[in-house]
Amino acid sequence: SAERPLCPAADLAQSSIKPEPPPVPCYATLGRRAHGNALTIHARLTPLARAFTSPPRSRAFAASTMASPAAVSAVAVALALLVASADAWLHEEFDTEGNVRAGYDARGQQVASIVLDRQSGGAFRSRRSYLYGQFSVQIKLVPGNSAGTVASFYLSSGDGPGHDEIDMEFMGNSTGQPVALNTNVWANGDGKKEQQFYLWFDPAADYHTYTIIWNAKNVIFKVDDLFLRCFTRHADLPYPGAKPMAVHATLWDGSYWATQRGKVKVDWTAAPFVASYRGYSADACVPAGAGRPLACPAGTGRWMRRRPSAAERGTVAWAKKNYMRYNYCDDGWRFPKGFPAECSRG
């Protein structure tokens, strides 16, 4: 984001969480061509796979389909390649910049690892831009001392002065201290709408799912299955509803801002820092041209009309009461002439 919150310094309580180094993904050699090869692999695999998965029609047929251990191993490898091909998403949907590695974990899920060191960070950006949708990704954040680093998952219409943006930014911290998630909504270049929450788990110990639901009525932020924040649209106030936005993920040096208002910098002796992303999905509409309706996938109503239920608003209240670190609607120093209008409208 172009502007960072002017948050008061916070005394962070010691946490009993002890992050462990994440397992290293198994990097395969399937690169950009993997997705395109999926059908070819499937066509070659099908006759042999059926021999192992279909019930035999007779004892003679069963005997004729018995295979050697080598053949069974070949089928297993082919199946693994097929699963990995079907799960590929990074090079199929995104352009990358800087230090981004693509690999596969033990379950065949593609993992995009963004690496930060003294020389470079990394990022990936979707080739498509969207206008409303539900966007999710699983992230395992930088383990250990991540102070000064910022990992992100966000939507943006660009870098111009009137741009729109929806942010989820993970502000690193010292080992054992809680990590803060910064959420923000930009509309027509106005981005002073931050709410920050301490995460109630160790986000580096395992993958967690982070979701942005963006429709014409509200922007919803989710962590795993919990609603964390809902930014509601008001007809007379700016809202990100006219500019298509691309999906971004980054890992960068935010020493000037991220940890205790910049008091704690990145410790480069702990580099390289790695944030891992997997399980990306975009269930979203794309612009179809001037004067034409949006091109939307089937079942769009499941998120296009999505608004928090009473129970989901309860989780928002729970997060605000127990884990909120900063709320722009409480920052009188930042808004000496009065809070933004939406702060008084619920």
N, C-alpha and C positions, 0 to 999 in steps of 0.2 A: 504494500500500500504506500501511497505517497506521503501520508501523514500518520504519525504515531501518537498514541494517547499520552496525555500528561498525567500519569497516574501517581498518586502519592506513594512514597516508599512504604513497604509492608514488612513487618517482622514475621518471618516465616518460621512456623513451629517445626521442630524436629519430627521427622516421620520415621516410623519403624520399617518402612519399605526399603528393601535392599535389592536394587536391580541386579539382574544377572545378564551377562553378555548373551545376545541372541544367537541362535544357531545360524551358521553360514548357509545360504541357499546353495543348492546344487546347480551350478551354471551349465547349461546345455549349449549345444551348437546349433540350435534351431533358429536363429535370427529372424530376419524379416520374412523369410519364405515359409515359416512354419505354418501360418494360418492358411496360406494357399495350398499347402500340401496335405491338409487334413483329409480332403475327399479322396485324394490319391491313396493315402495310407489306408483309409477305410475300405476302399474298393479292393485293395490287395489283401487286406486282413480278413474280410468277411467270410470267405469260404472256409478258411482254417479255423476262425473263431467259432463258427457254427458247429464245427465238429466237437468243440469242447463245451459248448453251452446248450445245444439242443438235445433232448432226450433221444436215445437210439431207438430205432423201430424194431430191431431184432438183435439177438446175441451176435449174429454174424456181422451186422453193421457195426455193432459196438466194437468188435475185435478189429474190424478194418479201419476204424478211426483212431485206434490207439496210437499215440505219438511218442517219440523219444523225448527224454528230458531236454535235449537241445531244441527240439521243436517247441516244447512248452515254453522254454526260455525265450525263444524268438517271438512267440505270441505275446508274452508279458512285456517285452521291450516295445513291440509294435503298439500294444495297448497304451503303454506309458507315453509313447510319442504322440499318439492320437489325442490323449487327454491333454497333454501339454499344448498341442497345436490348437485345440478347441478353446483353451483358456488364454491364449495369447491376446494381448490387448495393447501393449505399450507402443510398439512400432506400427501397429495397424491403425491406431487412432491418434497418436501423438507425435509431435516433433520434439526432439530433446535438445538440450543445450548444456554445455559443461559436462560434469562428471556424473553420468547416469549409466548404471549397469542393468542389464536384463538377465534374469536367470529363472530357475524353477525350484520350488521347494520340494520336499519329499512326497507331497501329495499331488504333484504335477501342476500346482498353481504358479502362474508367472509372478515373479517378484521384481519390481523396479526399485533398485537401491540408488538413492541420491547420496553422493559423497561430498563432504565439505572438508577442505584442507586449506592451508595458507594460500595456495595458488588459485583455487577455484571452488565454487559451489556448483550447484546443478539445478536443473529445472526441466519439466516437460509441460507442453501446452497442446491442447486438443486442436486438430485441424478444423473441426467443425465448430461453429458457434450456435448457441441454442437460445430460444426464447421461452422460458419456463421449463421446469422439469424436476426430476428427483435424481440427485447425484450422490453416489456412495463410494467409499473406498475404505479398505482396512489398512491401518498404519501401525507400524511398530517404531516408536520414536528412538532417538539417540539414547543409548544406555549410559549409565555412569554420570560423570560430570558434563552436563550439556549446557552449562551456563553460557549465556551470550548467543547461543544458536537459536534459529527460528526455522521450524519446519511448517509447511502450510499446505492447505487444500482450499482452493477458492475459485470463484468465477469472476471474470472481468471483461468489460467491453473494450478495454484499451487503456492507454496512459494519458489521454487528453484531459484538459481541465474540466470537462463536463462528463467524465466517464461514470459508469455504474460498476459496482463491485459488491460481492458477498464473500466475506472472509471467515476462514477458520485458521488461526495461526497459533502454533504451539511454542510457547516461550520457555526455553530451556532453563535449567536451574542446577545448583550444585548437587552433588551426590546426596541422596537421602531427603532432599527437599521436594515439595510437591511441584509439579509442572502446571502452569496456567495456560488455559485455552482462551485466546482472545477472539471474540466474535464481533463482526462489524458489518454494517450495511451502508454502502455508498449510493447516493442518488444524485445525478447531475453534478457530480464533483464534490458533494458534501458528504464527509465521512466521519463526522464527530459523533458516532453512535455506538461506541464500544461498550460491550459488557464482557467481563473476564471472570473465569471460573477456575478454581483449583480442581484438578482431576482427582477423584476419590480412589484411584487405583494407580498402579505403576504402569504408565503407558509404554514403557520400554521392555517390560517383561514378556509381553505377548501382543498379538494383534488385537486392535479394537476397531469397531466400525464407526465411521464418522459420516454423517449424512446432511445434505442441504436439500430442503424441499422449497422450491421457488414457484409460486403461482401468482395469479392476479390479485389475490386477497392477502397473502402473508408470506413471509420468509420464516421457515422453521429450521432450527438447528437441532440435530439429534446426536447423542453419543450412545452407541450400541442401540438399545431399544428405548432409551429414555429421551423425552423431549426436554431440551435444555433451555431453549429460548424461542419466543415467537415474536417477530417484528410485524406488526399489523399495518396494512395499508389504510391511509385516510385520504379521501378524495381531494382535499385541499393542501396536501403535503407531498413533497417529493417522494417518489418510490421508483425502484428499478423495474420498470415495466415496459420500456419502449426500445431498449438497445439490446441486441443479441450479445451473448457473452460466451467466451471460451472457458474451458476448464484448465486450471493450472495447478501444479504442485512444485514446490521449491524447498531448498535447504540453503540457508545463507547466514552470514555473519551479522547478527543484530546486536552487537556489543553495546552500541550507543543507546539502546532502548530496552532490550528484552528482559534483562534480569536486574531487579531492584533499581529501575530507572537508569540503567547503564552503569551502576556502581561495580558490578561484577562482569568482567570481560571474558571472552573465550580464552580458555587455557589451551594454547596450540600444542603443548607437549602431549595432550591427550588425542590429538588428531591422528588419523582421519575420523570424522564423525559420519555416521551412516543412519539414515532414516529409510525404512523399507515400506513399500506400498504394494498391495495385492488386492485382488477381488474387486477391481474397479467396475462400476456400472453407471450408465447414463440412460435413464428412461425419460426422454425429453423430446420437445418439439423443436423443429428447425424452420427458419424462415424459408418460404417457397417463392419469394419474389414480391416486388411491389404490387400492392393491391390484391394479393392472393392470400388465402387462409394459410395458417401454419400447417406444416406437415408433421403430424403427431402419430405416435405408435398406437396400436389398439389398446384399449383399456386406460386411456389417459385420465379418465375421471378419478382413478384411485389416488392420484396426487394433485390433479388440477383443481379439484374441489376440496382438497384436504385442509381442514382447520382442526386445531387441537380440541379434543373432547374435554369434558370436565375432569376426568381422571388424568389426562395428559397435562392439563393446566396445573393439576396438583403436583406433578413432577417438576414443572417449571418453578412453582413456588418453593418446593423442597430444595431445589438446586440454588435458588436465590437466597434462601434462608441459611443454608449450611455451607455453601461453597463459593458464593460470589465474592470476588476479590475487588472488582471495580465496576461501577455503574455510572455511565455518563449522566444519568438523570439525578444523581446525587452530588455531582461535582460543581458546587456553587462557585469555587475559585475559577473554574474554566468558563462558566456561563454567568458572569456577574450581573448581566442585564436580564436574566431570566432563563429558565430551562427551555429546551426545544418543546414545541407544542405537543408532540406525541407523548411526552413524559406524563402529562396530566390526564391522558385519555385511556390509560390502561393498556 
